[in-house]
């Protein structure tokens, strides 16, 4: 009996150590700007098998081996931060109305809908629940959360997850420094820059100079834009490059759909030609398979 208990304790401790070590490894890869492999981001969790922004979708992304899970944040009328992409409950839950106009008590009685709009057994999670679930297990990218930076930071401190969160936003350098500078020594902040804008190159240069970001989330619509090809040399040794393959207008057509028929033309182009070392996808299992085949992911 003692041997069984001892074996259980050793297994539990080794599992916890592995989880903490995994987050440390992912964070180190980010902080060192390592280009030896490609990090995979699951958009709204594994929403093809579970509802988007659900605890179950996050858990499945972790089991899959995803490095970062992207989650969306909204705030209820009574000030509770929850996981939800839309401002309204209509599309993803059995409820109706704006999140900001209902209480958490109302939301707690709702159920999430899946990608086919079918009601499931899954509930709407709070941000705190998600942080506790992911603690030490996976990095988290919070979208739409910069609106509530103070409140998010308080939850990160409370749950001990400050070191595993990436905040992001499309604000200017001046806005970021003015609103979030006191947090930048602790929290990873990633600027979102549209390379189709006339001042995009200057914006990237200014961010590098003023806040030295770990990574940039870059967007461009058309493949004839030459700036994406120039960016890797600009950011070499300074910042990693993050691209989204969710739909064709986010990375010049090199998206998940193209990658299903020709992964080298989709994911491969972003990696080999545009320097992507972080890819956010709606097909994490497929992307992981491709990267592992190329020895770009463990």
ChimeraX commands (.cxc) that place a marker at each C-alpha (Angstrom):
marker #1 position 0.00,0.00,0.00 radius 0.5
marker #1 position 2.83,2.39,0.88 radius 0.5
marker #1 position 4.47,1.65,-2.47 radius 0.5
marker #1 position 1.22,2.52,-4.29 radius 0.5
marker #1 position 0.88,5.80,-2.40 radius 0.5
marker #1 position 4.54,6.66,-3.00 radius 0.5
marker #1 position 4.19,5.85,-6.71 radius 0.5
marker #1 position 1.11,8.07,-6.92 radius 0.5
marker #1 position 2.90,10.98,-5.23 radius 0.5
marker #1 position 5.93,10.63,-7.52 radius 0.5
marker #1 position 3.67,10.55,-10.59 radius 0.5
marker #1 position 1.74,13.61,-9.39 radius 0.5
marker #1 position 4.89,15.59,-8.64 radius 0.5
marker #1 position 6.52,14.66,-11.95 radius 0.5
marker #1 position 3.36,15.67,-13.83 radius 0.5
marker #1 position 3.28,19.03,-12.06 radius 0.5
marker #1 position 6.99,19.55,-12.73 radius 0.5
marker #1 position 6.53,18.74,-16.41 radius 0.5
marker #1 position 3.65,21.20,-16.71 radius 0.5
marker #1 position 5.58,24.01,-15.05 radius 0.5
marker #1 position 8.65,23.16,-17.08 radius 0.5
marker #1 position 6.61,23.22,-20.30 radius 0.5
marker #1 position 5.34,26.75,-19.67 radius 0.5
marker #1 position 8.87,27.82,-18.77 radius 0.5
marker #1 position 10.17,26.36,-22.03 radius 0.5
marker #1 position 7.53,28.12,-24.13 radius 0.5
marker #1 position 8.13,31.41,-22.35 radius 0.5
marker #1 position 11.89,31.04,-22.77 radius 0.5
marker #1 position 11.42,30.42,-26.48 radius 0.5
marker #1 position 9.44,33.65,-26.67 radius 0.5
marker #1 position 11.75,35.74,-24.51 radius 0.5
marker #1 position 14.91,34.53,-26.30 radius 0.5
marker #1 position 13.31,35.16,-29.71 radius 0.5
marker #1 position 14.26,31.63,-30.71 radius 0.5
marker #1 position 13.62,30.73,-34.35 radius 0.5
marker #1 position 14.48,27.04,-34.05 radius 0.5
marker #1 position 10.85,25.92,-33.95 radius 0.5
marker #1 position 7.32,27.19,-34.53 radius 0.5
marker #1 position 4.81,27.80,-31.73 radius 0.5
marker #1 position 1.19,26.80,-32.33 radius 0.5
marker #1 position -1.72,28.93,-31.13 radius 0.5
marker #1 position -5.22,27.44,-30.93 radius 0.5
marker #1 position -7.77,30.13,-31.87 radius 0.5
marker #1 position -10.48,30.24,-29.16 radius 0.5
marker #1 position -9.31,26.82,-28.01 radius 0.5
marker #1 position -10.08,23.60,-29.91 radius 0.5
marker #1 position -13.45,24.86,-31.11 radius 0.5
marker #1 position -13.88,22.22,-33.78 radius 0.5
marker #1 position -14.39,19.60,-31.09 radius 0.5
marker #1 position -15.77,21.76,-28.27 radius 0.5
marker #1 position -17.49,25.16,-28.04 radius 0.5
marker #1 position -15.18,28.14,-28.58 radius 0.5
marker #1 position -13.76,29.74,-25.43 radius 0.5
marker #1 position -14.83,26.75,-23.34 radius 0.5
marker #1 position -12.81,25.07,-20.59 radius 0.5
marker #1 position -13.16,21.79,-22.44 radius 0.5
marker #1 position -11.81,23.32,-25.65 radius 0.5
marker #1 position -8.83,24.67,-23.74 radius 0.5
marker #1 position -8.19,21.31,-22.08 radius 0.5
marker #1 position -8.21,19.51,-25.42 radius 0.5
marker #1 position -5.74,22.03,-26.88 radius 0.5
marker #1 position -3.41,21.33,-23.95 radius 0.5
marker #1 position -3.65,17.56,-24.44 radius 0.5
marker #1 position -2.96,18.05,-28.15 radius 0.5
marker #1 position 0.37,19.73,-27.43 radius 0.5
marker #1 position -0.57,23.28,-28.40 radius 0.5
marker #1 position 1.79,25.97,-27.03 radius 0.5
marker #1 position -0.57,28.94,-26.70 radius 0.5
marker #1 position -4.34,29.15,-26.48 radius 0.5
marker #1 position -6.03,32.35,-27.66 radius 0.5
marker #1 position -9.04,33.44,-25.60 radius 0.5
marker #1 position -11.41,36.39,-25.75 radius 0.5
marker #1 position -12.55,38.47,-22.79 radius 0.5
marker #1 position -15.79,40.35,-22.10 radius 0.5
marker #1 position -17.13,41.90,-18.88 radius 0.5
marker #1 position -20.58,41.42,-17.39 radius 0.5
marker #1 position -22.80,44.14,-15.96 radius 0.5
marker #1 position -21.64,43.27,-12.45 radius 0.5
marker #1 position -17.95,43.36,-13.42 radius 0.5
marker #1 position -17.11,39.68,-13.91 radius 0.5
marker #1 position -14.62,38.92,-16.69 radius 0.5
marker #1 position -15.75,35.97,-18.80 radius 0.5
marker #1 position -14.52,34.13,-21.89 radius 0.5
marker #1 position -16.51,35.24,-24.93 radius 0.5
marker #1 position -15.66,36.62,-28.33 radius 0.5
marker #1 position -18.85,38.50,-29.18 radius 0.5
marker #1 position -20.28,41.46,-27.31 radius 0.5
marker #1 position -23.61,39.62,-27.27 radius 0.5
marker #1 position -24.62,36.18,-26.01 radius 0.5
marker #1 position -26.75,35.38,-29.06 radius 0.5
marker #1 position -24.39,33.37,-31.26 radius 0.5
marker #1 position -22.46,31.22,-28.80 radius 0.5
marker #1 position -24.91,30.64,-25.93 radius 0.5
marker #1 position -28.54,29.81,-25.23 radius 0.5
marker #1 position -29.04,33.37,-23.95 radius 0.5
marker #1 position -29.72,36.73,-25.54 radius 0.5
marker #1 position -28.49,40.27,-25.08 radius 0.5
marker #1 position -25.25,42.15,-24.52 radius 0.5
marker #1 position -22.76,40.69,-22.07 radius 0.5
marker #1 position -22.27,44.14,-20.55 radius 0.5
marker #1 position -26.00,44.41,-19.80 radius 0.5
marker #1 position -26.54,41.12,-17.94 radius 0.5
marker #1 position -25.21,39.72,-14.69 radius 0.5
marker #1 position -23.00,36.70,-14.09 radius 0.5
marker #1 position -25.93,35.08,-12.32 radius 0.5
marker #1 position -27.89,35.15,-15.59 radius 0.5
marker #1 position -24.94,33.87,-17.62 radius 0.5
marker #1 position -24.26,31.02,-15.19 radius 0.5
marker #1 position -27.61,29.49,-16.16 radius 0.5
marker #1 position -26.81,29.43,-19.87 radius 0.5
marker #1 position -25.18,26.76,-22.04 radius 0.5
marker #1 position -22.64,27.18,-24.79 radius 0.5
marker #1 position -23.47,26.38,-28.41 radius 0.5
marker #1 position -21.02,24.57,-30.67 radius 0.5
marker #1 position -19.85,25.61,-34.15 radius 0.5
marker #1 position -23.13,24.34,-35.63 radius 0.5
marker #1 position -25.16,26.46,-33.17 radius 0.5
marker #1 position -26.27,23.33,-31.28 radius 0.5
marker #1 position -26.71,23.61,-27.52 radius 0.5
marker #1 position -24.11,21.66,-25.56 radius 0.5
marker #1 position -23.70,20.72,-21.90 radius 0.5
marker #1 position -20.82,23.17,-21.48 radius 0.5
marker #1 position -21.04,26.40,-19.49 radius 0.5
marker #1 position -19.64,29.91,-20.01 radius 0.5
marker #1 position -16.33,30.12,-18.10 radius 0.5
marker #1 position -15.03,33.06,-16.14 radius 0.5
marker #1 position -11.53,34.28,-16.93 radius 0.5
marker #1 position -10.46,33.24,-13.44 radius 0.5
marker #1 position -11.62,29.66,-14.06 radius 0.5
marker #1 position -9.64,29.58,-17.30 radius 0.5
marker #1 position -6.51,30.90,-15.61 radius 0.5
marker #1 position -6.71,28.27,-12.89 radius 0.5
marker #1 position -7.25,25.51,-15.46 radius 0.5
marker #1 position -4.26,26.56,-17.54 radius 0.5
marker #1 position -1.91,27.46,-14.69 radius 0.5
marker #1 position 1.52,26.01,-15.44 radius 0.5
marker #1 position 0.21,24.07,-18.44 radius 0.5
marker #1 position 0.05,26.37,-21.47 radius 0.5
marker #1 position 0.65,29.99,-22.45 radius 0.5
marker #1 position -2.43,32.16,-22.91 radius 0.5
marker #1 position -3.03,34.94,-25.42 radius 0.5
marker #1 position -5.82,37.23,-24.25 radius 0.5
marker #1 position -7.67,39.11,-26.99 radius 0.5
marker #1 position -9.96,42.08,-26.33 radius 0.5
marker #1 position -8.60,42.09,-22.78 radius 0.5
marker #1 position -6.57,45.29,-23.02 radius 0.5
marker #1 position -9.82,47.17,-22.34 radius 0.5
marker #1 position -9.74,45.77,-18.81 radius 0.5
marker #1 position -5.99,45.67,-18.23 radius 0.5
marker #1 position -6.13,46.61,-14.53 radius 0.5
marker #1 position -8.77,43.99,-13.74 radius 0.5
marker #1 position -7.03,41.31,-15.79 radius 0.5
marker #1 position -3.74,42.03,-14.07 radius 0.5
marker #1 position -5.39,41.67,-10.66 radius 0.5
marker #1 position -6.67,38.22,-11.65 radius 0.5
marker #1 position -3.26,37.20,-12.97 radius 0.5
marker #1 position -1.68,38.13,-9.65 radius 0.5
marker #1 position -4.42,36.35,-7.71 radius 0.5
marker #1 position -4.05,33.13,-9.70 radius 0.5
marker #1 position -0.26,33.26,-10.07 radius 0.5
marker #1 position -0.39,33.29,-13.88 radius 0.5
marker #1 position 1.33,36.59,-14.71 radius 0.5
marker #1 position 4.23,34.76,-16.35 radius 0.5
marker #1 position 2.12,32.82,-18.86 radius 0.5
marker #1 position -0.08,35.50,-20.40 radius 0.5
marker #1 position 0.38,37.45,-23.63 radius 0.5
marker #1 position -1.73,40.58,-23.95 radius 0.5
marker #1 position -2.18,42.15,-27.37 radius 0.5
marker #1 position -3.78,45.11,-29.08 radius 0.5
marker #1 position -3.79,47.40,-32.08 radius 0.5
marker #1 position -2.98,50.62,-30.24 radius 0.5
marker #1 position -0.16,52.97,-31.18 radius 0.5
marker #1 position 3.19,53.02,-29.36 radius 0.5
marker #1 position 2.18,56.19,-27.53 radius 0.5
marker #1 position -1.12,54.66,-26.37 radius 0.5
marker #1 position 0.56,51.47,-25.18 radius 0.5
marker #1 position 3.20,53.36,-23.21 radius 0.5
marker #1 position 0.65,55.75,-21.76 radius 0.5
marker #1 position -1.84,53.10,-20.63 radius 0.5
marker #1 position 0.20,49.97,-19.92 radius 0.5
marker #1 position 3.81,50.94,-19.31 radius 0.5
marker #1 position 3.69,49.98,-15.62 radius 0.5
marker #1 position 2.81,46.40,-16.63 radius 0.5
marker #1 position 5.33,45.88,-19.43 radius 0.5
marker #1 position 8.10,44.66,-17.13 radius 0.5
marker #1 position 5.92,41.69,-16.11 radius 0.5
marker #1 position 3.39,40.96,-18.83 radius 0.5
marker #1 position 4.25,40.14,-22.43 radius 0.5
marker #1 position 2.54,42.71,-24.65 radius 0.5
marker #1 position 2.32,42.03,-28.39 radius 0.5
marker #1 position 1.43,44.80,-30.86 radius 0.5
marker #1 position -0.90,44.02,-33.76 radius 0.5
marker #1 position 0.20,45.76,-36.96 radius 0.5
marker #1 position -1.53,45.77,-40.34 radius 0.5
marker #1 position 1.18,45.75,-42.98 radius 0.5
marker #1 position -1.28,47.22,-45.49 radius 0.5
marker #1 position -1.22,50.59,-43.73 radius 0.5
marker #1 position 1.02,53.31,-45.14 radius 0.5
marker #1 position 2.92,53.82,-41.86 radius 0.5
marker #1 position 3.25,50.11,-41.00 radius 0.5
marker #1 position 7.02,49.92,-41.39 radius 0.5
marker #1 position 7.55,53.01,-39.23 radius 0.5
marker #1 position 5.13,51.64,-36.65 radius 0.5
marker #1 position 7.12,48.39,-36.38 radius 0.5
marker #1 position 10.38,50.30,-36.05 radius 0.5
marker #1 position 8.94,52.55,-33.34 radius 0.5
marker #1 position 7.65,49.63,-31.30 radius 0.5
marker #1 position 11.06,47.94,-31.50 radius 0.5
marker #1 position 12.76,51.10,-30.31 radius 0.5
marker #1 position 10.35,52.03,-27.51 radius 0.5
marker #1 position 9.09,48.78,-25.97 radius 0.5
marker #1 position 11.14,45.98,-27.59 radius 0.5
marker #1 position 8.19,43.56,-27.97 radius 0.5
marker #1 position 8.72,39.81,-27.82 radius 0.5
marker #1 position 6.61,39.39,-30.96 radius 0.5
marker #1 position 4.43,41.19,-33.49 radius 0.5
marker #1 position 1.10,39.93,-34.75 radius 0.5
marker #1 position 1.19,40.92,-38.42 radius 0.5
marker #1 position -1.68,41.13,-40.90 radius 0.5
marker #1 position -1.85,41.71,-44.65 radius 0.5
marker #1 position -4.61,41.11,-47.18 radius 0.5
marker #1 position -3.00,40.74,-50.59 radius 0.5
marker #1 position -0.03,38.64,-51.63 radius 0.5
marker #1 position 1.45,41.45,-53.75 radius 0.5
marker #1 position 2.36,43.41,-50.62 radius 0.5
marker #1 position 6.18,43.39,-50.48 radius 0.5
marker #1 position 6.53,44.55,-46.87 radius 0.5
marker #1 position 5.90,41.08,-45.32 radius 0.5
marker #1 position 9.02,39.83,-47.17 radius 0.5
marker #1 position 11.06,42.72,-45.77 radius 0.5
marker #1 position 9.92,42.35,-42.14 radius 0.5
marker #1 position 11.95,39.19,-41.23 radius 0.5
marker #1 position 15.25,41.00,-41.79 radius 0.5
marker #1 position 13.98,44.02,-39.84 radius 0.5
marker #1 position 12.99,41.91,-36.84 radius 0.5
marker #1 position 15.83,39.36,-36.85 radius 0.5
marker #1 position 17.08,38.96,-33.29 radius 0.5
marker #1 position 14.57,41.55,-32.05 radius 0.5
marker #1 position 11.04,40.14,-32.22 radius 0.5
marker #1 position 9.28,36.99,-33.34 radius 0.5
marker #1 position 6.66,37.07,-36.08 radius 0.5
marker #1 position 3.10,35.86,-35.48 radius 0.5
marker #1 position 0.70,35.22,-38.37 radius 0.5
marker #1 position -2.93,34.13,-38.35 radius 0.5
marker #1 position -4.15,31.48,-40.78 radius 0.5
marker #1 position -7.80,31.68,-39.76 radius 0.5
marker #1 position -8.98,33.06,-43.11 radius 0.5
marker #1 position -7.46,34.25,-46.36 radius 0.5
marker #1 position -7.40,38.02,-45.74 radius 0.5
marker #1 position -5.21,37.75,-42.63 radius 0.5
marker #1 position -1.99,36.49,-44.27 radius 0.5
marker #1 position -2.24,37.15,-47.99 radius 0.5
marker #1 position -4.20,33.98,-48.71 radius 0.5
marker #1 position -1.79,31.61,-46.94 radius 0.5
marker #1 position -4.49,30.32,-44.59 radius 0.5
marker #1 position -5.77,27.07,-43.10 radius 0.5
marker #1 position -7.92,26.32,-46.16 radius 0.5
marker #1 position -4.97,26.58,-48.56 radius 0.5
marker #1 position -2.86,24.55,-46.13 radius 0.5
marker #1 position -5.35,21.68,-46.17 radius 0.5
marker #1 position -4.63,21.08,-49.85 radius 0.5
marker #1 position -1.04,22.36,-49.91 radius 0.5
marker #1 position 0.54,22.94,-46.47 radius 0.5
marker #1 position 3.84,24.06,-47.99 radius 0.5
marker #1 position 2.05,26.85,-49.85 radius 0.5
marker #1 position 0.14,27.85,-46.73 radius 0.5
marker #1 position 1.97,27.27,-43.45 radius 0.5
marker #1 position 5.27,26.59,-45.21 radius 0.5
marker #1 position 5.25,29.90,-47.08 radius 0.5
marker #1 position 4.66,31.85,-43.87 radius 0.5
marker #1 position 7.48,29.99,-42.12 radius 0.5
marker #1 position 10.06,29.86,-44.91 radius 0.5
marker #1 position 9.40,33.12,-46.76 radius 0.5
marker #1 position 7.89,35.44,-44.15 radius 0.5
marker #1 position 9.70,34.28,-41.01 radius 0.5
marker #1 position 6.65,33.17,-39.01 radius 0.5
marker #1 position 7.58,31.42,-35.77 radius 0.5
marker #1 position 4.14,31.68,-34.17 radius 0.5
marker #1 position 1.03,30.63,-36.09 radius 0.5
marker #1 position -2.54,31.00,-34.85 radius 0.5
marker #1 position -4.82,28.44,-36.44 radius 0.5
marker #1 position -8.31,27.00,-36.39 radius 0.5
marker #1 position -6.79,23.58,-37.17 radius 0.5
marker #1 position -4.18,23.04,-34.43 radius 0.5
marker #1 position -3.97,19.26,-34.81 radius 0.5
marker #1 position -3.29,19.55,-38.55 radius 0.5
marker #1 position -0.69,22.29,-38.08 radius 0.5
marker #1 position 1.07,20.32,-35.33 radius 0.5
marker #1 position 1.24,17.28,-37.61 radius 0.5
marker #1 position 2.81,19.37,-40.38 radius 0.5
marker #1 position 5.35,21.00,-38.07 radius 0.5
marker #1 position 6.36,17.72,-36.46 radius 0.5
marker #1 position 6.89,16.20,-39.88 radius 0.5
marker #1 position 9.29,19.08,-40.61 radius 0.5
marker #1 position 10.89,18.76,-37.13 radius 0.5
marker #1 position 9.73,22.25,-36.24 radius 0.5
marker #1 position 7.75,21.15,-33.17 radius 0.5
marker #1 position 8.17,18.45,-30.56 radius 0.5
marker link #1:1,2 radius 0.2
marker link #1:2,3 radius 0.2
marker link #1:3,4 radius 0.2
marker link #1:4,5 radius 0.2
marker link #1:5,6 radius 0.2
marker link #1:6,7 radius 0.2
marker link #1:7,8 radius 0.2
marker link #1:8,9 radius 0.2
marker link #1:9,10 radius 0.2
marker link #1:10,11 radius 0.2
marker link #1:11,12 radius 0.2
marker link #1:12,13 radius 0.2
marker link #1:13,14 radius 0.2
marker link #1:14,15 radius 0.2
marker link #1:15,16 radius 0.2
marker link #1:16,17 radius 0.2
marker link #1:17,18 radius 0.2
marker link #1:18,19 radius 0.2
marker link #1:19,20 radius 0.2
marker link #1:20,21 radius 0.2
marker link #1:21,22 radius 0.2
marker link #1:22,23 radius 0.2
marker link #1:23,24 radius 0.2
marker link #1:24,25 radius 0.2
marker link #1:25,26 radius 0.2
marker link #1:26,27 radius 0.2
marker link #1:27,28 radius 0.2
marker link #1:28,29 radius 0.2
marker link #1:29,30 radius 0.2
marker link #1:30,31 radius 0.2
marker link #1:31,32 radius 0.2
marker link #1:32,33 radius 0.2
marker link #1:33,34 radius 0.2
marker link #1:34,35 radius 0.2
marker link #1:35,36 radius 0.2
marker link #1:36,37 radius 0.2
marker link #1:37,38 radius 0.2
marker link #1:38,39 radius 0.2
marker link #1:39,40 radius 0.2
marker link #1:40,41 radius 0.2
marker link #1:41,42 radius 0.2
marker link #1:42,43 radius 0.2
marker link #1:43,44 radius 0.2
marker link #1:44,45 radius 0.2
marker link #1:45,46 radius 0.2
marker link #1:46,47 radius 0.2
marker link #1:47,48 radius 0.2
marker link #1:48,49 radius 0.2
marker link #1:49,50 radius 0.2
marker link #1:50,51 radius 0.2
marker link #1:51,52 radius 0.2
marker link #1:52,53 radius 0.2
marker link #1:53,54 radius 0.2
marker link #1:54,55 radius 0.2
marker link #1:55,56 radius 0.2
marker link #1:56,57 radius 0.2
marker link #1:57,58 radius 0.2
marker link #1:58,59 radius 0.2
marker link #1:59,60 radius 0.2
marker link #1:60,61 radius 0.2
marker link #1:61,62 radius 0.2
marker link #1:62,63 radius 0.2
marker link #1:63,64 radius 0.2
marker link #1:64,65 radius 0.2
marker link #1:65,66 radius 0.2
marker link #1:66,67 radius 0.2
marker link #1:67,68 radius 0.2
marker link #1:68,69 radius 0.2
marker link #1:69,70 radius 0.2
marker link #1:70,71 radius 0.2
marker link #1:71,72 radius 0.2
marker link #1:72,73 radius 0.2
marker link #1:73,74 radius 0.2
marker link #1:74,75 radius 0.2
marker link #1:75,76 radius 0.2
marker link #1:76,77 radius 0.2
marker link #1:77,78 radius 0.2
marker link #1:78,79 radius 0.2
marker link #1:79,80 radius 0.2
marker link #1:80,81 radius 0.2
marker link #1:81,82 radius 0.2
marker link #1:82,83 radius 0.2
marker link #1:83,84 radius 0.2
marker link #1:84,85 radius 0.2
marker link #1:85,86 radius 0.2
marker link #1:86,87 radius 0.2
marker link #1:87,88 radius 0.2
marker link #1:88,89 radius 0.2
marker link #1:89,90 radius 0.2
marker link #1:90,91 radius 0.2
marker link #1:91,92 radius 0.2
marker link #1:92,93 radius 0.2
marker link #1:93,94 radius 0.2
marker link #1:94,95 radius 0.2
marker link #1:95,96 radius 0.2
marker link #1:96,97 radius 0.2
marker link #1:97,98 radius 0.2
marker link #1:98,99 radius 0.2
marker link #1:99,100 radius 0.2
marker link #1:100,101 radius 0.2
marker link #1:101,102 radius 0.2
marker link #1:102,103 radius 0.2
marker link #1:103,104 radius 0.2
marker link #1:104,105 radius 0.2
marker link #1:105,106 radius 0.2
marker link #1:106,107 radius 0.2
marker link #1:107,108 radius 0.2
marker link #1:108,109 radius 0.2
marker link #1:109,110 radius 0.2
marker link #1:110,111 radius 0.2
marker link #1:111,112 radius 0.2
marker link #1:112,113 radius 0.2
marker link #1:113,114 radius 0.2
marker link #1:114,115 radius 0.2
marker link #1:115,116 radius 0.2
marker link #1:116,117 radius 0.2
marker link #1:117,118 radius 0.2
marker link #1:118,119 radius 0.2
marker link #1:119,120 radius 0.2
marker link #1:120,121 radius 0.2
marker link #1:121,122 radius 0.2
marker link #1:122,123 radius 0.2
marker link #1:123,124 radius 0.2
marker link #1:124,125 radius 0.2
marker link #1:125,126 radius 0.2
marker link #1:126,127 radius 0.2
marker link #1:127,128 radius 0.2
marker link #1:128,129 radius 0.2
marker link #1:129,130 radius 0.2
marker link #1:130,131 radius 0.2
marker link #1:131,132 radius 0.2
marker link #1:132,133 radius 0.2
marker link #1:133,134 radius 0.2
marker link #1:134,135 radius 0.2
marker link #1:135,136 radius 0.2
marker link #1:136,137 radius 0.2
marker link #1:137,138 radius 0.2
marker link #1:138,139 radius 0.2
marker link #1:139,140 radius 0.2
marker link #1:140,141 radius 0.2
marker link #1:141,142 radius 0.2
marker link #1:142,143 radius 0.2
marker link #1:143,144 radius 0.2
marker link #1:144,145 radius 0.2
marker link #1:145,146 radius 0.2
marker link #1:146,147 radius 0.2
marker link #1:147,148 radius 0.2
marker link #1:148,149 radius 0.2
marker link #1:149,150 radius 0.2
marker link #1:150,151 radius 0.2
marker link #1:151,152 radius 0.2
marker link #1:152,153 radius 0.2
marker link #1:153,154 radius 0.2
marker link #1:154,155 radius 0.2
marker link #1:155,156 radius 0.2
marker link #1:156,157 radius 0.2
marker link #1:157,158 radius 0.2
marker link #1:158,159 radius 0.2
marker link #1:159,160 radius 0.2
marker link #1:160,161 radius 0.2
marker link #1:161,162 radius 0.2
marker link #1:162,163 radius 0.2
marker link #1:163,164 radius 0.2
marker link #1:164,165 radius 0.2
marker link #1:165,166 radius 0.2
marker link #1:166,167 radius 0.2
marker link #1:167,168 radius 0.2
marker link #1:168,169 radius 0.2
marker link #1:169,170 radius 0.2
marker link #1:170,171 radius 0.2
marker link #1:171,172 radius 0.2
marker link #1:172,173 radius 0.2
marker link #1:173,174 radius 0.2
marker link #1:174,175 radius 0.2
marker link #1:175,176 radius 0.2
marker link #1:176,177 radius 0.2
marker link #1:177,178 radius 0.2
marker link #1:178,179 radius 0.2
marker link #1:179,180 radius 0.2
marker link #1:180,181 radius 0.2
marker link #1:181,182 radius 0.2
marker link #1:182,183 radius 0.2
marker link #1:183,184 radius 0.2
marker link #1:184,185 radius 0.2
marker link #1:185,186 radius 0.2
marker link #1:186,187 radius 0.2
marker link #1:187,188 radius 0.2
marker link #1:188,189 radius 0.2
marker link #1:189,190 radius 0.2
marker link #1:190,191 radius 0.2
marker link #1:191,192 radius 0.2
marker link #1:192,193 radius 0.2
marker link #1:193,194 radius 0.2
marker link #1:194,195 radius 0.2
marker link #1:195,196 radius 0.2
marker link #1:196,197 radius 0.2
marker link #1:197,198 radius 0.2
marker link #1:198,199 radius 0.2
marker link #1:199,200 radius 0.2
marker link #1:200,201 radius 0.2
marker link #1:201,202 radius 0.2
marker link #1:202,203 radius 0.2
marker link #1:203,204 radius 0.2
marker link #1:204,205 radius 0.2
marker link #1:205,206 radius 0.2
marker link #1:206,207 radius 0.2
marker link #1:207,208 radius 0.2
marker link #1:208,209 radius 0.2
marker link #1:209,210 radius 0.2
marker link #1:210,211 radius 0.2
marker link #1:211,212 radius 0.2
marker link #1:212,213 radius 0.2
marker link #1:213,214 radius 0.2
marker link #1:214,215 radius 0.2
marker link #1:215,216 radius 0.2
marker link #1:216,217 radius 0.2
marker link #1:217,218 radius 0.2
marker link #1:218,219 radius 0.2
marker link #1:219,220 radius 0.2
marker link #1:220,221 radius 0.2
marker link #1:221,222 radius 0.2
marker link #1:222,223 radius 0.2
marker link #1:223,224 radius 0.2
marker link #1:224,225 radius 0.2
marker link #1:225,226 radius 0.2
marker link #1:226,227 radius 0.2
marker link #1:227,228 radius 0.2
marker link #1:228,229 radius 0.2
marker link #1:229,230 radius 0.2
marker link #1:230,231 radius 0.2
marker link #1:231,232 radius 0.2
marker link #1:232,233 radius 0.2
marker link #1:233,234 radius 0.2
marker link #1:234,235 radius 0.2
marker link #1:235,236 radius 0.2
marker link #1:236,237 radius 0.2
marker link #1:237,238 radius 0.2
marker link #1:238,239 radius 0.2
marker link #1:239,240 radius 0.2
marker link #1:240,241 radius 0.2
marker link #1:241,242 radius 0.2
marker link #1:242,243 radius 0.2
marker link #1:243,244 radius 0.2
marker link #1:244,245 radius 0.2
marker link #1:245,246 radius 0.2
marker link #1:246,247 radius 0.2
marker link #1:247,248 radius 0.2
marker link #1:248,249 radius 0.2
marker link #1:249,250 radius 0.2
marker link #1:250,251 radius 0.2
marker link #1:251,252 radius 0.2
marker link #1:252,253 radius 0.2
marker link #1:253,254 radius 0.2
marker link #1:254,255 radius 0.2
marker link #1:255,256 radius 0.2
marker link #1:256,257 radius 0.2
marker link #1:257,258 radius 0.2
marker link #1:258,259 radius 0.2
marker link #1:259,260 radius 0.2
marker link #1:260,261 radius 0.2
marker link #1:261,262 radius 0.2
marker link #1:262,263 radius 0.2
marker link #1:263,264 radius 0.2
marker link #1:264,265 radius 0.2
marker link #1:265,266 radius 0.2
marker link #1:266,267 radius 0.2
marker link #1:267,268 radius 0.2
marker link #1:268,269 radius 0.2
marker link #1:269,270 radius 0.2
marker link #1:270,271 radius 0.2
marker link #1:271,272 radius 0.2
marker link #1:272,273 radius 0.2
marker link #1:273,274 radius 0.2
marker link #1:274,275 radius 0.2
marker link #1:275,276 radius 0.2
marker link #1:276,277 radius 0.2
marker link #1:277,278 radius 0.2
marker link #1:278,279 radius 0.2
marker link #1:279,280 radius 0.2
marker link #1:280,281 radius 0.2
marker link #1:281,282 radius 0.2
marker link #1:282,283 radius 0.2
marker link #1:283,284 radius 0.2
marker link #1:284,285 radius 0.2
marker link #1:285,286 radius 0.2
marker link #1:286,287 radius 0.2
marker link #1:287,288 radius 0.2
marker link #1:288,289 radius 0.2
marker link #1:289,290 radius 0.2
marker link #1:290,291 radius 0.2
marker link #1:291,292 radius 0.2
marker link #1:292,293 radius 0.2
marker link #1:293,294 radius 0.2
marker link #1:294,295 radius 0.2
marker link #1:295,296 radius 0.2
marker link #1:296,297 radius 0.2
marker link #1:297,298 radius 0.2
view
